[in-house]
Amino acid sequence: MRRALLKAAAVITGAPTISLASSAATLAEEAYTSVEEIEILITDDGEVLTVGEGEDVESVEAYQAEPAGETGIRPFGTEDGYSSNGTLRIRSNSTATSIDHFKDAGSSIRVEFRNYHSSNRGTAWSCPQPIGSGGRGGRGARHPSWAGSARVRGEMRVVGTSTIIRTKYTTRA
């Protein structure tokens, strides 16, 4: 009833209506001013390869087409020859950062996330998160007071390995 009255009042006064269906996710997306993404492939032995033109491998398909080692057997435990591939993204603005990993394919992995500032300090690692094929994991955090105006990058650590994947630094505009 109240919504109908507000809409009627807007029509009578000629005032613009406000859509109540606006998504909070859309509003949050617009608030980030700097975004860095890196496509990655994690091998079964924990090696991290960047994917794309001029990177470690051109594509996941190109990686799978590479010949196996001298033994003729791929040293990886899965049919695909890798345990995970996806995109690591960091979004930042003047007050907060969001780090996400969108997993395209491969076996489930457990990861932790943190922000690392160009002042050579990082925030604490997040709790481990399992991410399966087609899944997403991540964390959002306000910039700590000690970070000042330092640039920030996202870091993701694969649990059980010493593998840390880093995005490029973003600005905190």
Rosetta blueprint (number, residue, H / E / L):
1 M L
2 R H
3 R H
4 A H
5 L H
6 L H
7 K H
8 A H
9 A H
10 A H
11 V H
12 I H
13 T H
14 G L
15 A L
16 P L
17 T L
18 I L
19 S L
20 L L
21 A L
22 S L
23 S L
24 A H
25 A H
26 T H
27 L H
28 A H
29 E H
30 E H
31 A H
32 Y L
33 T L
34 S E
35 V E
36 E E
37 E E
38 I E
39 E E
40 I E
41 L E
42 I E
43 T L
44 D L
45 D L
46 G L
47 E L
48 V E
49 L E
50 T E
51 V E
52 G L
53 E L
54 G L
55 E L
56 D L
57 V E
58 E L
59 S L
60 V H
61 E H
62 A H
63 Y H
64 Q H
65 A H
66 E L
67 P L
68 A L
69 G L
70 E L
71 T L
72 G L
73 I L
74 R L
75 P L
76 F L
77 G L
78 T L
79 E L
80 D L
81 G L
82 Y L
83 S L
84 S E
85 N E
86 G E
87 T E
88 L E
89 R E
90 I E
91 R E
92 S E
93 N L
94 S L
95 T L
96 A E
97 T E
98 S E
99 I E
100 D E
101 H E
102 F E
103 K E
104 D E
105 A E
106 G E
107 S L
108 S L
109 I E
110 R E
111 V E
112 E E
113 F E
114 R E
115 N E
116 Y E
117 H E
118 S L
119 S L
120 N L
121 R E
122 G E
123 T L
124 A L
125 W L
126 S L
127 C L
128 P L
129 Q E
130 P E
131 I E
132 G L
133 S L
134 G L
135 G L
136 R E
137 G E
138 G E
139 R E
140 G E
141 A E
142 R E
143 H L
144 P L
145 S H
146 W H
147 A H
148 G L
149 S L
150 A L
151 R L
152 V E
153 R E
154 G E
155 E E
156 M E
157 R E
158 V E
159 V L
160 G L
161 T L
162 S L
163 T L
164 I E
165 I E
166 R E
167 T L
168 K L
169 Y L
170 T E
171 T L
172 R L
173 A L
